[in-house]
């Protein structure tokens, strides 16, 4: 027991208590220069019930879901190929290197390639195809592209681990019994790697929901996400109750999502 | 079932997708021009980085100070926590797992915002110290889980055997538990180091004036637009990443 005391205490003071504080602040009155008055108010939540906010919330949800979907679609065959490859250690290393690469560098790489002054635009200008530039970035699709790029390794690694653990003979049995390869993929592989699949989806969907740097750097005014709005409320608008309210809602959505998702996938495995 | 042509093609395309932007960034760090049109090979941006970029190196030093101190504390507390969780018999282990998993699930921005509001609330000045506290906080659960999964690879009976042979608790701890979990402890330290050096979002909220870390510095440079100096830093960081990836490879299974 005594060994775990410091660990537990640290997380309670610097993780649990701050979460309780923002949850409480979301129900308090704001003061003009940041901070709160200790009297109950629902203004923090009421200020979120505007068209602008609902639009940002909706955009955050659809950008995150589309990014996760694209990521998983590409991660599955890649993880499968790597797990069955003769060169799996080398291929895995090639996936792990971008996984450990600083996320800002990965965002910068796309700005460098697709930005208004990036190499593609410079090339197009050089050969005289465009006068100034084509704006590839600063829209929701650029945000999706960079989210997929950033989180693909996070999805491939747990899927790889799940596929690698599988006994190859279950596929042989399925194929011997006359199952087509495609059918074996959906009826044998997918149900057997459910835990890895759930982990992959969570590893992509949740950071995508909480994106800040990606929409900030490659998104435009029409692609701001919840994370950018939290930062704006906290810094420029100095509205702490509103920032706390959005944060509490985002926390609640992700927690509920994870609980429902993990529970429903467990049930299906048992059935 | 052997993978078909389809999955081979996808894997090939994904690897190209991963490496083309990185490769382009590296290539243009050696370009003899400020604009991203290739004119010739040059080390000029590295020269500039090493001779006249004081603020970048100051930020790098801050990152190193925070990373080493926060990783050390996180590894010690995480290791003790894992041993306590594995060894001890007490009620409420479920709650410890819950507060360990929550920081991994909750988006980084929430951890950053809640810590910022917490620090301002208790009137603590934002500095390298607040960044250190934040980094220990988000590294702790990883450290605990990595060491715990290493401990799980061993039979609990080796501890009982040590006791049966007359070991005291200290001897069992330092002569049995710590040596067998050492690869896990090392992996926990390097994992924390990487998380710390890498972190942008949480640091962004809890950093004060004068406590800029390398990712914060890179972020403010990116906001000014593309520049070959960023390409040069990126290239150096990528070299560090590749070395670390090769080194960390055998420990990765403690994480997933």
Interface residues (C-beta under 8 A of the other chain):
Chain A: X1 X2 X3 X4 X5 X6 X7 X8 X10 X11 X12 X14 X15 X16 X17 X18 X19 X21 X22 X25 X34 X35 X74 X77 X78 X80 X81 X82 X84 X85 X89 X91 X92 X93 X94 X95 X96 X97 X98 X99 X100 X101 X102 X103 X104 X105 X106 X107 X108 X109 X110 X111 X112 X113 X115 X117 X118 X119 X122 X123 X126 X149 X152 X153 X156 X157 X158 X161 X168 X171 X172 X174 X175 X181 X184 X202 X206 X207 X209 X210 X212 X213 X217 X227 X230 X231 X234 X240 X243 X244 X247 X250 X251 X254 X255 X258
Chain B: X1 X2 X3 X4 X6 X7 X8 X10 X11 X14 X15 X17 X18 X19 X20 X21 X22 X24 X25 X28 X35 X36 X37 X77 X78 X80 X81 X83 X84 X85 X87 X88 X90 X96 X99 X100 X102 X103 X105 X106 X107 X108 X109 X110 X111 X113 X114 X115 X116 X117 X118 X120 X121 X133 X134 X136 X137 X140 X141 X144 X194 X197 X198 X200 X201 X204 X205 X215 X218 X219 X222 X223 X225 X226 X230 X231 X234 X237 X238 X241 X242 X244 X245 X246 X248 X249 X252 X253 X256
